[in-house]
Amino acid sequence: MNKLEIYNKLADLLISFVGLEKGQNLVIKTEPIHKEIAVIVADCAYKMGARYCKIEFEFPELVKSRTLSSNDEYLPYIPKSEELTHDEYIRENWATIFLRGEEDPDLLAELSSKRKGIIEKKYFDSIARYQKARLDNAISWMIIVLPTPKWASRILGVEPGDKAVSQMWDKLIPIYKLDAKNPVEEWKKQAAELSGTCEQLNRFSFNRISYKGPGTDLTLTLHPKSRWITTKAKTASGATFYGNLPVEVFTTPDFRKSEGVVTTTRPVMVLNKQVTEARFEFRNGEVVSYDAKEGKDALTELFRLDPSAKFLGEAALIDIDSANYKSGLVFRNILLDEGASSHIALGGGIPPCIEGSTDFDKDEKLSNGINVSSFHIDFMIGSDEIDVYG
């Protein structure tokens, strides 16, 4: 399969799974290195009846420059246009596709977590209504990871370049089911199977789930109205979409009642710093102690910026038969590694996981055990040595 064939198949999958409706607007958020596929996705959207397509390029080099050189008093500044633009995305029911994959995974690694964290939190605060609309499934969105030469080189242990990208595509094509005759239909079949798993879990009405294994003995309490769901959802207008390729079932635990210890099994990026082998101890829902082989300072800054990030917002279950896990790779990317491992998320809860809560305000969410935070960061805790009990 050549590059153009891959891009066209992927574009068709993305437009189908973002639930694009005729006459709807689409924004594609990505780095410039993915310009070629972004244009192909936009072209596919127009062919499917989009009214208007827009590509928003993100420049990590500017983030680095600002973090290193800006005056302290300027770091919290976010132009009003960011808030107004994202409010328009809600008001006009724009669909969003995120094409992730960093051109240089190490570009921001040595930046001050404190300074970078100020910028990141203020940005997310400025688009809080948009983030809420996404989490509440009020608007449609889809996110996927694309390979880049430096990232592929790091993961596969080869020289960076086009060959490294090609070799990474060899790994990603079966994971994304692009080798299937009809990838969209294959993913819909998998989504239906996961929906069946959710129905089974919801019939059990578990009030607690526990993760047990080496370095982990964690018990989470579930809300009486909690439900297990997949990434398949419906917007306020009734359009069906998938926020991510459906590989997991997940719910939101009562953030006030997590107890025990847990150790991560895969690396995760926190404030652009890699965190490995993190260990968290929870008491009355809160992280009361923590450590990490690498990146503890990033966790410290995360918790300083937003103390609510010390509480859980998600618990997800992944089968070790997943294609991500079977690849044998540690991708050092949350979106791919979370598809290979059961995980928990520090930060904001997911309202659709609690029946009747999508219209709750902040106080109602908190009183019902749904955490509210500017952050939502997945930490992979699963392996073939971890058992889950309900």
JOHU-V933040 format. One record per residue. RES is the residue in one small letter. PSI is psi in whole degrees, 0 to 359 (999 if undefined). NEAR is the number of other ideal C-beta (glycine too) atoms within 12 Angstrom. D_CENTER is the distance of its C-alpha to the mean C-alpha in whole Angstrom. Layout:
RES/PSI/NEAR/D_CENTER ; RES/PSI/NEAR/D_CENTER
This chain:
m/122/20/28 ; n/174/12/28 ; k/317/20/26 ; l/322/15/27 ; e/318/17/26 ; i/311/28/23 ; y/319/31/22 ; n/318/24/24 ; k/318/33/22 ; l/320/41/19 ; a/317/41/19 ; d/319/30/21 ; l/315/35/18 ; l/314/47/16 ; i/322/37/18 ; s/318/33/19 ; f/344/40/16 ; v/354/45/15 ; g/34/35/18 ; l/129/43/20 ; e/155/26/23 ; k/130/18/27 ; g/3/19/27 ; q/151/30/24 ; n/153/31/22 ; l/134/44/19 ; v/135/38/18 ; i/121/42/16 ; k/125/32/14 ; t/174/36/15 ; e/157/33/17 ; p/333/24/20 ; i/339/29/20 ; h/23/36/19 ; k/316/21/21 ; e/310/24/23 ; i/329/37/20 ; a/319/36/19 ; v/321/24/23 ; i/321/33/23 ; v/317/44/20 ; a/319/33/22 ; d/317/24/25 ; c/320/30/24 ; a/317/38/23 ; y/320/23/26 ; k/334/18/28 ; m/2/25/26 ; g/14/18/28 ; a/145/27/25 ; r/318/19/27 ; y/137/21/26 ; c/139/31/23 ; k/136/27/22 ; i/121/28/20 ; e/111/26/19 ; f/137/21/19 ; e/135/27/17 ; f/95/20/20 ; p/333/29/18 ; e/324/20/22 ; l/324/18/23 ; v/316/28/20 ; k/312/24/22 ; s/315/17/26 ; r/317/28/25 ; t/321/30/24 ; l/324/19/27 ; s/341/15/29 ; s/149/21/29 ; n/148/13/31 ; d/318/15/30 ; e/346/8/30 ; y/345/16/29 ; l/322/26/25 ; p/354/21/24 ; y/129/19/25 ; i/125/24/23 ; p/145/15/25 ; k/335/12/25 ; s/330/13/25 ; e/312/23/21 ; e/315/22/21 ; l/320/17/24 ; t/314/25/22 ; h/330/33/19 ; d/324/22/21 ; e/323/22/23 ; y/324/32/19 ; i/309/31/20 ; r/321/17/23 ; e/7/23/24 ; n/49/28/21 ; w/145/39/19 ; a/151/49/17 ; t/133/42/14 ; i/126/45/12 ; f/117/30/10 ; l/100/40/12 ; r/166/32/10 ; g/105/36/13 ; e/133/36/15 ; e/320/29/18 ; d/98/25/19 ; p/340/31/17 ; d/0/22/20 ; l/319/26/20 ; l/5/34/19 ; a/327/28/19 ; e/6/18/23 ; l/156/31/22 ; s/123/26/23 ; s/326/32/20 ; k/310/22/22 ; r/316/30/23 ; k/322/35/19 ; g/323/35/18 ; i/313/33/20 ; i/314/36/19 ; e/315/37/16 ; k/317/33/16 ; k/325/25/19 ; y/311/28/17 ; f/327/32/14 ; d/323/25/17 ; s/333/25/19 ; i/30/30/17 ; a/322/26/16 ; r/322/24/18 ; y/316/31/15 ; q/320/32/12 ; k/318/33/14 ; a/322/29/15 ; r/310/38/12 ; l/327/37/11 ; d/0/32/14 ; n/27/32/14 ; a/332/31/17 ; i/158/40/16 ; s/148/41/14 ; w/160/39/11 ; m/142/42/10 ; i/141/32/8 ; i/157/42/9 ; v/136/38/10 ; l/147/40/14 ; p/150/45/17 ; t/158/35/19 ; p/313/28/22 ; k/321/27/21 ; w/314/36/18 ; a/321/36/20 ; s/316/24/23 ; r/316/27/21 ; i/321/31/20 ; l/348/29/23 ; g/36/13/25 ; v/172/22/27 ; e/140/15/28 ; p/146/24/26 ; g/186/17/27 ; d/325/17/27 ; k/321/17/28 ; a/318/24/25 ; v/317/32/22 ; s/318/21/24 ; q/325/24/24 ; m/322/36/20 ; w/325/33/21 ; d/329/23/23 ; k/322/31/20 ; l/332/38/17 ; i/311/27/20 ; p/328/20/20 ; i/320/37/17 ; y/2/41/16 ; k/28/30/20 ; l/348/33/21 ; d/355/21/24 ; a/155/22/25 ; k/321/10/27 ; n/88/16/25 ; p/322/31/21 ; v/313/28/21 ; e/323/17/23 ; e/319/26/22 ; w/324/35/18 ; k/325/24/20 ; k/315/17/22 ; q/321/33/19 ; a/320/32/18 ; a/321/17/21 ; e/318/22/21 ; l/324/33/18 ; s/323/25/19 ; g/321/18/23 ; t/318/27/21 ; c/318/29/20 ; e/319/18/23 ; q/312/18/25 ; l/321/28/23 ; n/328/23/23 ; r/328/13/27 ; f/333/19/27 ; s/50/20/26 ; f/138/26/25 ; n/349/19/26 ; r/151/26/24 ; i/147/36/22 ; s/140/28/23 ; y/127/42/21 ; k/136/24/24 ; g/188/24/25 ; p/120/20/26 ; g/5/24/25 ; t/127/34/23 ; d/84/24/25 ; l/132/40/22 ; t/129/30/23 ; l/141/44/21 ; t/135/29/23 ; l/149/37/22 ; h/145/35/23 ; p/333/16/26 ; k/17/22/24 ; s/152/40/21 ; r/149/30/19 ; w/135/36/17 ; i/173/36/15 ; t/188/39/13 ; t/355/39/11 ; k/131/33/14 ; a/171/35/15 ; k/138/21/18 ; t/175/31/18 ; a/332/20/21 ; s/357/22/23 ; g/4/14/23 ; a/136/28/21 ; t/134/26/19 ; f/169/39/15 ; y/116/38/12 ; g/337/38/9 ; n/162/36/8 ; l/133/40/11 ; p/100/39/12 ; v/357/41/12 ; e/160/42/12 ; v/142/36/14 ; f/162/43/13 ; t/177/44/14 ; t/118/44/15 ; p/164/43/17 ; d/112/36/20 ; f/346/43/19 ; r/356/26/23 ; k/17/26/24 ; s/138/40/22 ; e/136/27/24 ; g/197/32/25 ; v/152/28/23 ; v/144/41/20 ; t/133/33/20 ; t/152/45/17 ; t/352/34/17 ; r/154/35/15 ; p/156/33/14 ; v/149/40/11 ; m/127/36/12 ; v/117/41/13 ; l/41/38/14 ; n/17/33/14 ; k/137/33/16 ; q/131/33/16 ; v/124/38/16 ; t/147/27/18 ; e/50/27/20 ; a/146/42/19 ; r/127/29/21 ; f/138/42/20 ; e/126/24/23 ; f/138/33/23 ; r/127/20/26 ; n/39/18/26 ; g/340/31/22 ; e/144/24/22 ; v/115/35/21 ; v/342/18/25 ; s/154/20/25 ; y/158/32/23 ; d/170/23/23 ; a/147/26/21 ; k/325/17/23 ; e/134/21/21 ; g/18/29/20 ; k/326/24/21 ; d/328/27/22 ; a/322/38/18 ; l/318/39/18 ; t/316/26/21 ; e/322/30/20 ; l/313/42/17 ; f/331/31/19 ; r/317/20/22 ; l/320/34/20 ; d/94/31/19 ; p/337/21/20 ; s/345/31/18 ; a/355/39/15 ; k/358/33/18 ; f/158/41/17 ; l/147/52/15 ; g/349/43/13 ; e/148/43/11 ; a/127/46/13 ; a/146/47/12 ; l/133/37/15 ; i/134/38/15 ; d/137/25/18 ; i/358/24/19 ; d/2/15/21 ; s/148/31/17 ; a/326/29/18 ; n/314/38/15 ; y/317/29/17 ; k/339/18/20 ; s/337/25/20 ; g/6/15/21 ; l/145/30/19 ; v/112/28/16 ; f/346/35/14 ; r/39/31/13 ; n/123/36/10 ; i/316/33/7 ; l/328/34/6 ; l/321/41/9 ; d/330/39/10 ; e/338/41/8 ; g/357/43/10 ; a/356/38/13 ; s/138/39/13 ; s/147/45/14 ; h/165/43/11 ; i/162/49/12 ; a/129/41/10 ; l/136/44/12 ; g/211/36/12 ; g/142/35/12 ; g/174/47/13 ; i/100/43/12 ; p/321/40/15 ; p/345/36/16 ; c/349/44/16 ; i/115/35/19 ; e/128/23/22 ; g/13/18/23 ; s/359/29/21 ; t/339/29/19 ; d/8/17/22 ; f/144/26/22 ; d/182/16/23 ; k/313/19/22 ; d/322/10/25 ; e/321/18/24 ; k/311/34/21 ; l/319/24/22 ; s/341/18/25 ; n/12/31/24 ; g/15/33/21 ; i/116/44/18 ; n/147/44/17 ; v/125/34/16 ; s/157/36/15 ; s/345/31/14 ; f/156/39/11 ; h/102/36/8 ; i/121/40/8 ; d/139/41/7 ; f/120/47/11 ; m/127/42/12 ; i/1/46/15 ; g/156/39/17 ; s/179/27/19 ; d/359/17/23 ; e/357/18/24 ; i/127/30/22 ; d/148/21/23 ; v/130/32/22 ; y/146/17/25 ; g/999/27/25
